[in-house]
């Protein structure tokens, strides 16, 4: 018979401000053994690294195919839309079918998507397909990730939450969140090494390499992770779209937690929460507008490197510099989330305002950058700003509602994060293609709107964190 955890007899504490600092779990009687936690860490790491590796080579592939930059950005839109729709569905499905099954499904979607994307792009680069059909097949294959790959992240989060007592839950979920951030550093670093002439793979090498790594992760997951036998009740929640850097799961939300019965009847549920709720509206507006600015910066970055370094005629040489720029941004994002937020104890409003201001400054540096060093610096500053902004709006949304509404609030945050990537990257690239100042000017304007709105409308940190 399972022993009663002492944490279940304690009064429920107020959910702390979510901080993505990966602290180690206590060594004595950990809720999840380290070997099992390593498997969960690996699932998130592989998917994040694969997606950022893909982003670092796609501008060069588009140039080699001689298609307009905007069409490369639009190829991601369908996948992002599917993520917004499917992630909440798979989150609920994991409560019925088990977390391990949904993790395996997500990895299968990731592997199939990367294999088919790589095959479609290889056929196009080899002259077997026209550029039009190459992009159509790429978008169709990419939809497998948005539709089925979205099953893994919420299942991993729910697996950890349902097996971790209250005292260790924030640390455990923060560790899982850090795996996604670490993957955004590793992906761009490895992508140039995977661009190899073997079998004519070239720029499609990272797709097949990460598909193979995903297959290894799937095999280890199937063999080493036990079937679901949750010790603590928790419900799956939607996860942010994988392209969005710096949107960690909310470890303080305790999604659907049933460690202690609510004061009302057990059969009642909180009213359906929508983004139009007056408590959420200011945070939703800030998250949506700022999210579009972030998506535009990420969409433009790779093409900016090719243009400013005069690499359009040699696209194969662009993967390395683009990877370095994306890696600098990922490291800056981790610095914001692992260092600045906990070091300065930033609340949601402060993190949002300081972050969006830093993002605007970084964008202005990008607009005038003419060499790799300045491009990397500008992108790093912008990424650091968005690395503060994203957790700020996530925490503000969480703290604006009651404990019983945390799951619904997390779903709204996840949908907003995915919605930012449906058309914003393509819009940013299209404007940038017509005028550098038009593209970057819109991004700075969006940041300014969020800054003014946040200064006037966002609730103070003292009021948000009050018991």
Secondary structure, 3 states (H helix, E strand, C coil): CCCCCHHHHCCCCCCCCCCCCCCCCCCCCCCCCHHHHHHHHHHHHHHHHHHHHHHHHHHHHHHHHCCCHHHHHHCCHHHHHHHHHHHHHHHHHHHHHCHHHHHHHHHHHHHHHHHHHHHHHHHHHCCCCCHHHHHHHHHHHHHHHHHHHHHHHHHHHHHHHHCCCHHHHHHHHHHHHHHHHHHHHHHHHHHHHHCECHHHCECCHHHHHHHHHHHHHHHHHHHHCCCCCCCCCCCCCCCCCCCCCCCCCCCCCCCCCCCCCCCCCCCCCCCCCCCCCHHHHHHHHHHHHHHHHHHHHHHHHHHHHHHHCCCCCCHHHHHHHHHHHHHHHHHHHHHHHHHHHHHHCCCHHHHHHHHHHHHHHHHHHHHHCCCHHHHHHHHHHHHHHHHHHHHHHHHHHHHCCCHHHHHHHHHHHHHHHHHCCCCHHHHHHHHHHHCHHHHHHHHHHHHHHHHHHHHHHCCCHHHHCCC
